[in-house]
Amino acid sequence: MDPGLLRHRITIQQKTRVQNEYGEEIADWVDVASVWASVNPISGREFFAAEAVNSEVTHKINMRYRSGITPDMRVKFKERYFQIIAVMNLQEKNAELQLLCKELV
């Protein structure tokens, strides 16, 4: 992995249940980790190929390997949020993760 490509600071967030001031349980997102990554929209060709499998994927986010990242988490990048659709350990080397994500609007 070329560390020069990891030029974006992202935050991995996980959904938790907390109580509000009225004692009701509500869902909230808490920061799990802040890491350097590359955030890339998928190209037109990749989008067309992915459409048959999963038309929701809009971005690929590559980062150094970190255990515990799951599809029930999300990524915060600047003021944008991305739902993690799939987590891939590239070449099963525990060196790099690729997150296939859908941008939330």
N, CA, C and O atoms as a GROMACS GRO file, in nm:
protein
  420
    1MET      N    1   0.084  -0.118   0.000
    1MET     CA    2   0.000   0.000   0.000
    1MET      C    3   0.088   0.124   0.000
    1MET      O    4   0.182   0.134   0.079
    2ASP      N    5   0.058   0.216  -0.088
    2ASP     CA    6   0.132   0.342  -0.097
    2ASP      C    7   0.074   0.439   0.006
    2ASP      O    8  -0.039   0.485  -0.010
    3PRO      N    9   0.150   0.473   0.112
    3PRO     CA   10   0.096   0.562   0.215
    3PRO      C   11   0.065   0.702   0.163
    3PRO      O   12  -0.012   0.774   0.227
    4GLY      N   13   0.122   0.741   0.051
    4GLY     CA   14   0.093   0.872  -0.007
    4GLY      C   15  -0.049   0.884  -0.058
    4GLY      O   16  -0.100   0.995  -0.074
    5LEU      N   17  -0.114   0.769  -0.083
    5LEU     CA   18  -0.252   0.770  -0.130
    5LEU      C   19  -0.352   0.793  -0.016
    5LEU      O   20  -0.466   0.831  -0.040
    6LEU      N   21  -0.308   0.771   0.107
    6LEU     CA   22  -0.396   0.785   0.222
    6LEU      C   23  -0.395   0.931   0.268
    6LEU      O   24  -0.334   0.965   0.370
    7ARG      N   25  -0.463   1.016   0.194
    7ARG     CA   26  -0.457   1.160   0.220
    7ARG      C   27  -0.583   1.217   0.281
    7ARG      O   28  -0.591   1.338   0.306
    8HIS      N   29  -0.683   1.132   0.306
    8HIS     CA   30  -0.807   1.179   0.365
    8HIS      C   31  -0.820   1.127   0.508
    8HIS      O   32  -0.792   1.010   0.535
    9ARG      N   33  -0.863   1.212   0.598
    9ARG     CA   34  -0.886   1.172   0.736
    9ARG      C   35  -1.034   1.134   0.750
    9ARG      O   36  -1.122   1.217   0.726
   10ILE      N   37  -1.060   1.009   0.788
   10ILE     CA   38  -1.197   0.962   0.804
   10ILE      C   39  -1.217   0.917   0.949
   10ILE      O   40  -1.122   0.889   1.022
   11THR      N   41  -1.342   0.910   0.988
   11THR     CA   42  -1.378   0.860   1.121
   11THR      C   43  -1.473   0.744   1.105
   11THR      O   44  -1.575   0.755   1.036
   12ILE      N   45  -1.440   0.632   1.168
   12ILE     CA   46  -1.527   0.516   1.169
   12ILE      C   47  -1.620   0.533   1.289
   12ILE      O   48  -1.575   0.560   1.400
   13GLN      N   49  -1.750   0.516   1.266
   13GLN     CA   50  -1.848   0.532   1.372
   13GLN      C   51  -1.933   0.407   1.387
   13GLN      O   52  -1.957   0.334   1.291
   14GLN      N   53  -1.978   0.382   1.512
   14GLN     CA   54  -2.062   0.266   1.541
   14GLN      C   55  -2.189   0.313   1.611
   14GLN      O   56  -2.186   0.404   1.695
   15LYS      N   57  -2.300   0.250   1.576
   15LYS     CA   58  -2.428   0.286   1.636
   15LYS      C   59  -2.439   0.225   1.775
   15LYS      O   60  -2.407   0.108   1.795
   16THR      N   61  -2.483   0.306   1.870
   16THR     CA   62  -2.506   0.259   2.006
   16THR      C   63  -2.642   0.305   2.054
   16THR      O   64  -2.704   0.392   1.992
   17ARG      N   65  -2.687   0.249   2.162
   17ARG     CA   66  -2.815   0.288   2.223
   17ARG      C   67  -2.782   0.368   2.349
   17ARG      O   68  -2.706   0.322   2.434
   18VAL      N   69  -2.837   0.488   2.360
   18VAL     CA   70  -2.818   0.573   2.477
   18VAL      C   71  -2.954   0.621   2.526
   18VAL      O   72  -3.054   0.616   2.453
   19GLN      N   73  -2.957   0.668   2.649
   19GLN     CA   74  -3.081   0.722   2.704
   19GLN      C   75  -3.078   0.874   2.695
   19GLN      O   76  -2.978   0.938   2.727
   20ASN      N   77  -3.189   0.930   2.651
   20ASN     CA   78  -3.199   1.076   2.648
   20ASN      C   79  -3.244   1.127   2.785
   20ASN      O   80  -3.258   1.049   2.880
   21GLU      N   81  -3.266   1.257   2.795
   21GLU     CA   82  -3.302   1.316   2.925
   21GLU      C   83  -3.438   1.270   2.977
   21GLU      O   84  -3.469   1.290   3.094
   22TYR      N   85  -3.520   1.209   2.891
   22TYR     CA   86  -3.650   1.158   2.932
   22TYR      C   87  -3.646   1.008   2.965
   22TYR      O   88  -3.750   0.949   2.997
   23GLY      N   89  -3.531   0.948   2.958
   23GLY     CA   90  -3.516   0.807   2.989
   23GLY      C   91  -3.545   0.714   2.873
   23GLY      O   92  -3.544   0.592   2.889
   24GLU      N   93  -3.572   0.770   2.755
   24GLU     CA   94  -3.599   0.689   2.637
   24GLU      C   95  -3.468   0.645   2.574
   24GLU      O   96  -3.370   0.720   2.572
   25GLU      N   97  -3.467   0.522   2.522
   25GLU     CA   98  -3.348   0.475   2.450
   25GLU      C   99  -3.353   0.524   2.307
   25GLU      O  100  -3.453   0.507   2.237
   26ILE      N  101  -3.245   0.585   2.264
   26ILE     CA  102  -3.234   0.632   2.126
   26ILE      C  103  -3.103   0.583   2.067
   26ILE      O  104  -3.008   0.551   2.140
   27ALA      N  105  -3.098   0.578   1.936
   27ALA     CA  106  -2.976   0.538   1.867
   27ALA      C  107  -2.886   0.660   1.849
   27ALA      O  108  -2.933   0.769   1.818
   28ASP      N  109  -2.756   0.640   1.868
   28ASP     CA  110  -2.659   0.747   1.850
   28ASP      C  111  -2.533   0.686   1.790
   28ASP      O  112  -2.506   0.567   1.807
   29TRP      N  113  -2.456   0.768   1.721
   29TRP     CA  114  -2.332   0.722   1.660
   29TRP      C  115  -2.214   0.772   1.743
   29TRP      O  116  -2.206   0.890   1.776
   30VAL      N  117  -2.122   0.680   1.776
   30VAL     CA  118  -2.002   0.717   1.851
   30VAL      C  119  -1.880   0.686   1.766
   30VAL      O  120  -1.879   0.590   1.689
   31ASP      N  121  -1.776   0.768   1.781
   31ASP     CA  122  -1.652   0.749   1.707
   31ASP      C  123  -1.576   0.628   1.761
   31ASP      O  124  -1.558   0.614   1.882
   32VAL      N  125  -1.532   0.542   1.670
   32VAL     CA  126  -1.453   0.424   1.706
   32VAL      C  127  -1.306   0.450   1.678
   32VAL      O  128  -1.220   0.416   1.760
   33ALA      N  129  -1.276   0.510   1.562
   33ALA     CA  130  -1.137   0.536   1.524
   33ALA      C  131  -1.133   0.646   1.420
   33ALA      O  132  -1.227   0.666   1.343
   34SER      N  133  -1.023   0.718   1.419
   34SER     CA  134  -0.997   0.819   1.317
   34SER      C  135  -0.868   0.776   1.246
   34SER      O  136  -0.763   0.764   1.309
   35VAL      N  137  -0.877   0.753   1.114
   35VAL     CA  138  -0.765   0.696   1.040
   35VAL      C  139  -0.745   0.769   0.908
   35VAL      O  140  -0.832   0.843   0.862
   36TRP      N  141  -0.628   0.748   0.848
   36TRP     CA  142  -0.599   0.802   0.715
   36TRP      C  143  -0.646   0.701   0.611
   36TRP      O  144  -0.628   0.580   0.629
   37ALA      N  145  -0.706   0.750   0.503
   37ALA     CA  146  -0.761   0.662   0.401
   37ALA      C  147  -0.764   0.732   0.267
   37ALA      O  148  -0.741   0.853   0.258
   38SER      N  149  -0.793   0.655   0.163
   38SER     CA  150  -0.822   0.714   0.032
   38SER      C  151  -0.970   0.692   0.006
   38SER      O  152  -1.022   0.582   0.024
   39VAL      N  153  -1.037   0.798  -0.036
   39VAL     CA  154  -1.181   0.793  -0.063
   39VAL      C  155  -1.198   0.816  -0.212
   39VAL      O  156  -1.164   0.923  -0.264
   40ASN      N  157  -1.251   0.715  -0.282
   40ASN     CA  158  -1.262   0.722  -0.427
   40ASN      C  159  -1.401   0.684  -0.474
   40ASN      O  160  -1.451   0.577  -0.440
   41PRO      N  161  -1.464   0.772  -0.553
   41PRO     CA  162  -1.590   0.730  -0.615
   41PRO      C  163  -1.559   0.621  -0.717
   41PRO      O  164  -1.454   0.622  -0.781
   42ILE      N  165  -1.652   0.526  -0.732
   42ILE     CA  166  -1.625   0.422  -0.830
   42ILE      C  167  -1.646   0.480  -0.970
   42ILE      O  168  -1.729   0.569  -0.990
   43SER      N  169  -1.570   0.429  -1.064
   43SER     CA  170  -1.578   0.479  -1.201
   43SER      C  171  -1.706   0.430  -1.267
   43SER      O  172  -1.773   0.341  -1.215
   44GLY      N  173  -1.738   0.486  -1.380
   44GLY     CA  174  -1.857   0.445  -1.454
   44GLY      C  175  -1.854   0.298  -1.490
   44GLY      O  176  -1.956   0.230  -1.481
   45ARG      N  177  -1.739   0.248  -1.530
   45ARG     CA  178  -1.726   0.107  -1.568
   45ARG      C  179  -1.747   0.018  -1.445
   45ARG      O  180  -1.818  -0.082  -1.452
   46GLU      N  181  -1.685   0.056  -1.332
   46GLU     CA  182  -1.702  -0.023  -1.211
   46GLU      C  183  -1.847  -0.019  -1.164
   46GLU      O  184  -1.901  -0.120  -1.118
   47PHE      N  185  -1.911   0.096  -1.176
   47PHE     CA  186  -2.051   0.109  -1.135
   47PHE      C  187  -2.138   0.016  -1.220
   47PHE      O  188  -2.227  -0.051  -1.167
   48PHE      N  189  -2.114   0.014  -1.351
   48PHE     CA  190  -2.192  -0.072  -1.440
   48PHE      C  191  -2.171  -0.219  -1.404
   48PHE      O  192  -2.267  -0.296  -1.403
   49ALA      N  193  -2.046  -0.257  -1.375
   49ALA     CA  194  -2.017  -0.396  -1.339
   49ALA      C  195  -2.077  -0.429  -1.203
   49ALA      O  196  -2.127  -0.540  -1.183
   50ALA      N  197  -2.073  -0.335  -1.110
   50ALA     CA  198  -2.125  -0.360  -0.975
   50ALA      C  199  -2.276  -0.359  -0.972
   50ALA      O  200  -2.336  -0.413  -0.880
   51GLU      N  201  -2.338  -0.298  -1.071
   51GLU     CA  202  -2.484  -0.286  -1.072
   51GLU      C  203  -2.552  -0.422  -1.067
   51GLU      O  204  -2.657  -0.438  -1.004
   52ALA      N  205  -2.492  -0.520  -1.131
   52ALA     CA  206  -2.551  -0.652  -1.130
   52ALA      C  207  -2.544  -0.715  -0.991
   52ALA      O  208  -2.631  -0.794  -0.954
   53VAL      N  209  -2.441  -0.680  -0.915
   53VAL     CA  210  -2.421  -0.739  -0.783
   53VAL      C  211  -2.482  -0.652  -0.674
   53VAL      O  212  -2.561  -0.699  -0.592
   54ASN      N  213  -2.445  -0.524  -0.674
   54ASN     CA  214  -2.491  -0.437  -0.566
   54ASN      C  215  -2.490  -0.294  -0.617
   54ASN      O  216  -2.385  -0.229  -0.618
   55SER      N  217  -2.604  -0.245  -0.659
   55SER     CA  218  -2.610  -0.112  -0.718
   55SER      C  219  -2.596   0.000  -0.616
   55SER      O  220  -2.593   0.117  -0.654
   56GLU      N  221  -2.589  -0.033  -0.487
   56GLU     CA  222  -2.579   0.069  -0.386
   56GLU      C  223  -2.438   0.125  -0.369
   56GLU      O  224  -2.422   0.235  -0.318
   57VAL      N  225  -2.337   0.053  -0.411
   57VAL     CA  226  -2.199   0.095  -0.387
   57VAL      C  227  -2.167   0.218  -0.472
   57VAL      O  228  -2.180   0.215  -0.594
   58THR      N  229  -2.125   0.326  -0.404
   58THR     CA  230  -2.089   0.449  -0.475
   58THR      C  231  -1.943   0.488  -0.457
   58THR      O  232  -1.889   0.563  -0.538
   59HIS      N  233  -1.879   0.437  -0.350
   59HIS     CA  234  -1.741   0.474  -0.321
   59HIS      C  235  -1.662   0.354  -0.269
   59HIS      O  236  -1.717   0.262  -0.209
   60LYS      N  237  -1.531   0.357  -0.295
   60LYS     CA  238  -1.438   0.261  -0.236
   60LYS      C  239  -1.347   0.340  -0.144
   60LYS      O  240  -1.290   0.442  -0.184
   61ILE      N  241  -1.333   0.294  -0.022
   61ILE     CA  242  -1.245   0.358   0.075
   61ILE      C  243  -1.139   0.257   0.114
   61ILE      O  244  -1.170   0.150   0.166
   62ASN      N  245  -1.012   0.291   0.090
   62ASN     CA  246  -0.902   0.204   0.126
   62ASN      C  247  -0.831   0.262   0.248
   62ASN      O  248  -0.812   0.384   0.258
   63MET      N  249  -0.794   0.174   0.340
   63MET     CA  250  -0.726   0.216   0.462
   63MET      C  251  -0.636   0.102   0.510
   63MET      O  252  -0.646  -0.011   0.462
   64ARG      N  253  -0.547   0.134   0.603
   64ARG     CA  254  -0.464   0.029   0.661
   64ARG      C  255  -0.555  -0.069   0.737
   64ARG      O  256  -0.662  -0.032   0.784
   65TYR      N  257  -0.509  -0.193   0.746
   65TYR     CA  258  -0.588  -0.297   0.813
   65TYR      C  259  -0.615  -0.259   0.958
   65TYR      O  260  -0.528  -0.209   1.029
   66ARG      N  261  -0.736  -0.283   0.998
   66ARG     CA  262  -0.777  -0.263   1.138
   66ARG      C  263  -0.886  -0.366   1.166
   66ARG      O  264  -0.985  -0.374   1.093
   67SER      N  265  -0.868  -0.445   1.269
   67SER     CA  266  -0.968  -0.548   1.300
   67SER      C  267  -1.091  -0.482   1.362
   67SER      O  268  -1.084  -0.372   1.417
   68GLY      N  269  -1.203  -0.549   1.350
   68GLY     CA  270  -1.325  -0.503   1.414
   68GLY      C  271  -1.414  -0.414   1.328
   68GLY      O  272  -1.520  -0.372   1.375
   69ILE      N  273  -1.374  -0.382   1.206
   69ILE     CA  274  -1.458  -0.299   1.118
   69ILE      C  275  -1.564  -0.390   1.056
   69ILE      O  276  -1.532  -0.494   0.997
   70THR      N  277  -1.691  -0.352   1.070
   70THR     CA  278  -1.801  -0.435   1.022
   70THR      C  279  -1.900  -0.352   0.941
   70THR      O  280  -1.899  -0.229   0.950
   71PRO      N  281  -1.985  -0.418   0.863
   71PRO     CA  282  -2.083  -0.345   0.782
   71PRO      C  283  -2.190  -0.271   0.861
   71PRO      O  284  -2.264  -0.191   0.802
   72ASP      N  285  -2.202  -0.294   0.991
   72ASP     CA  286  -2.300  -0.218   1.067
   72ASP      C  287  -2.245  -0.085   1.117
   72ASP      O  288  -2.310  -0.015   1.195
   73MET      N  289  -2.126  -0.049   1.072
   73MET     CA  290  -2.064   0.079   1.106
   73MET      C  291  -2.082   0.176   0.989
   73MET      O  292  -2.133   0.138   0.884
   74ARG      N  293  -2.040   0.300   1.009
   74ARG     CA  294  -2.043   0.398   0.900
   74ARG      C  295  -1.915   0.480   0.903
   74ARG      O  296  -1.842   0.479   1.002
   75VAL      N  297  -1.890   0.552   0.793
   75VAL     CA  298  -1.771   0.635   0.780
   75VAL      C  299  -1.815   0.780   0.771
   75VAL      O  300  -1.907   0.815   0.696
   76LYS      N  301  -1.747   0.865   0.847
   76LYS     CA  302  -1.768   1.009   0.837
   76LYS      C  303  -1.644   1.066   0.767
   76LYS      O  304  -1.531   1.046   0.812
   77PHE      N  305  -1.668   1.138   0.658
   77PHE     CA  306  -1.560   1.202   0.582
   77PHE      C  307  -1.600   1.347   0.562
   77PHE      O  308  -1.692   1.377   0.485
   78LYS      N  309  -1.532   1.437   0.630
   78LYS     CA  310  -1.568   1.579   0.633
   78LYS      C  311  -1.713   1.589   0.681
   78LYS      O  312  -1.743   1.546   0.793
   79GLU      N  313  -1.801   1.643   0.602
   79GLU     CA  314  -1.942   1.656   0.641
   79GLU      C  315  -2.030   1.550   0.574
   79GLU      O  316  -2.153   1.562   0.574
   80ARG      N  317  -1.967   1.446   0.518
   80ARG     CA  318  -2.040   1.342   0.447
   80ARG      C  319  -2.035   1.212   0.526
   80ARG      O  320  -1.942   1.186   0.602
   81TYR      N  321  -2.140   1.130   0.506
   81TYR     CA  322  -2.148   1.001   0.573
   81TYR      C  323  -2.165   0.890   0.470
   81TYR      O  324  -2.233   0.907   0.369
   82PHE      N  325  -2.101   0.775   0.498
   82PHE     CA  326  -2.105   0.661   0.409
   82PHE      C  327  -2.142   0.536   0.488
   82PHE      O  328  -2.080   0.505   0.590
   83GLN      N  329  -2.243   0.465   0.441
   83GLN     CA  330  -2.281   0.336   0.499
   83GLN      C  331  -2.186   0.231   0.444
   83GLN      O  332  -2.164   0.224   0.323
   84ILE      N  333  -2.130   0.149   0.531
   84ILE     CA  334  -2.041   0.042   0.486
   84ILE      C  335  -2.125  -0.075   0.438
   84ILE      O  336  -2.204  -0.131   0.515
   85ILE      N  337  -2.109  -0.111   0.312
   85ILE     CA  338  -2.182  -0.224   0.253
   85ILE      C  339  -2.102  -0.353   0.270
   85ILE      O  340  -2.158  -0.458   0.303
   86ALA      N  341  -1.969  -0.346   0.247
   86ALA     CA  342  -1.884  -0.465   0.259
   86ALA      C  343  -1.744  -0.423   0.304
   86ALA      O  344  -1.697  -0.314   0.273
   87VAL      N  345  -1.679  -0.512   0.378
   87VAL     CA  346  -1.543  -0.491   0.426
   87VAL      C  347  -1.457  -0.603   0.367
   87VAL      O  348  -1.484  -0.721   0.390
   88MET      N  349  -1.353  -0.565   0.291
   88MET     CA  350  -1.268  -0.666   0.228
   88MET      C  351  -1.124  -0.652   0.276
   88MET      O  352  -1.065  -0.544   0.269
   89ASN      N  353  -1.068  -0.761   0.326
   89ASN     CA  354  -0.929  -0.768   0.366
   89ASN      C  355  -0.851  -0.806   0.240
   89ASN      O  356  -0.844  -0.923   0.203
   90LEU      N  357  -0.791  -0.706   0.174
   90LEU     CA  358  -0.729  -0.729   0.043
   90LEU      C  359  -0.616  -0.831   0.053
   90LEU      O  360  -0.525  -0.818   0.134
   91GLN      N  361  -0.623  -0.930  -0.030
   91GLN     CA  362  -0.528  -1.040  -0.042
   91GLN      C  363  -0.511  -1.116   0.090
   91GLN      O  364  -0.414  -1.190   0.105
   92GLU      N  365  -0.602  -1.098   0.184
   92GLU     CA  366  -0.600  -1.166   0.314
   92GLU      C  367  -0.465  -1.152   0.384
   92GLU      O  368  -0.421  -1.245   0.452
   93LYS      N  369  -0.400  -1.037   0.368
   93LYS     CA  370  -0.267  -1.015   0.428
   93LYS      C  371  -0.273  -0.934   0.557
   93LYS      O  372  -0.170  -0.909   0.619
   94ASN      N  373  -0.392  -0.893   0.598
   94ASN     CA  374  -0.407  -0.806   0.715
   94ASN      C  375  -0.319  -0.681   0.704
   94ASN      O  376  -0.260  -0.636   0.801
   95ALA      N  377  -0.313  -0.626   0.582
   95ALA     CA  378  -0.234  -0.505   0.558
   95ALA      C  379  -0.324  -0.390   0.514
   95ALA      O  380  -0.297  -0.274   0.548
   96GLU      N  381  -0.430  -0.420   0.438
   96GLU     CA  382  -0.514  -0.316   0.381
   96GLU      C  383  -0.660  -0.360   0.379
   96GLU      O  384  -0.690  -0.475   0.345
   97LEU      N  385  -0.748  -0.268   0.415
   97LEU     CA  386  -0.891  -0.293   0.405
   97LEU      C  387  -0.949  -0.208   0.294
   97LEU      O  388  -0.908  -0.094   0.274
   98GLN      N  389  -1.044  -0.264   0.222
   98GLN     CA  390  -1.121  -0.187   0.125
   98GLN      C  391  -1.266  -0.192   0.170
   98GLN      O  392  -1.325  -0.299   0.187
   99LEU      N  393  -1.324  -0.073   0.191
   99LEU     CA  394  -1.462  -0.062   0.231
   99LEU      C  395  -1.545  -0.021   0.111
   99LEU      O  396  -1.519   0.083   0.050
  100LEU      N  397  -1.643  -0.102   0.076
  100LEU     CA  398  -1.736  -0.066  -0.030
  100LEU      C  399  -1.852   0.005   0.038
  100LEU      O  400  -1.917  -0.051   0.126
  101CYS      N  401  -1.877   0.128  -0.003
  101CYS     CA  402  -1.970   0.214   0.071
  101CYS      C  403  -2.076   0.277  -0.018
  101CYS      O  404  -2.060   0.289  -0.140
  102LYS      N  405  -2.184   0.317   0.047
  102LYS     CA  406  -2.292   0.390  -0.018
  102LYS      C  407  -2.300   0.526   0.053
  102LYS      O  408  -2.312   0.532   0.175
  103GLU      N  409  -2.294   0.633  -0.025
  103GLU     CA  410  -2.303   0.765   0.036
  103GLU      C  411  -2.446   0.791   0.082
  103GLU      O  412  -2.542   0.768   0.008
  104LEU      N  413  -2.459   0.837   0.205
  104LEU     CA  414  -2.589   0.868   0.261
  104LEU      C  415  -2.622   1.014   0.232
  104LEU      O  416  -2.538   1.102   0.249
  105VAL      N  417  -2.744   1.038   0.189
  105VAL     CA  418  -2.782   1.174   0.150
  105VAL      C  419  -2.878   1.231   0.253
  105VAL      O  420  -2.923   1.345   0.240
   0.00000   0.00000   0.00000
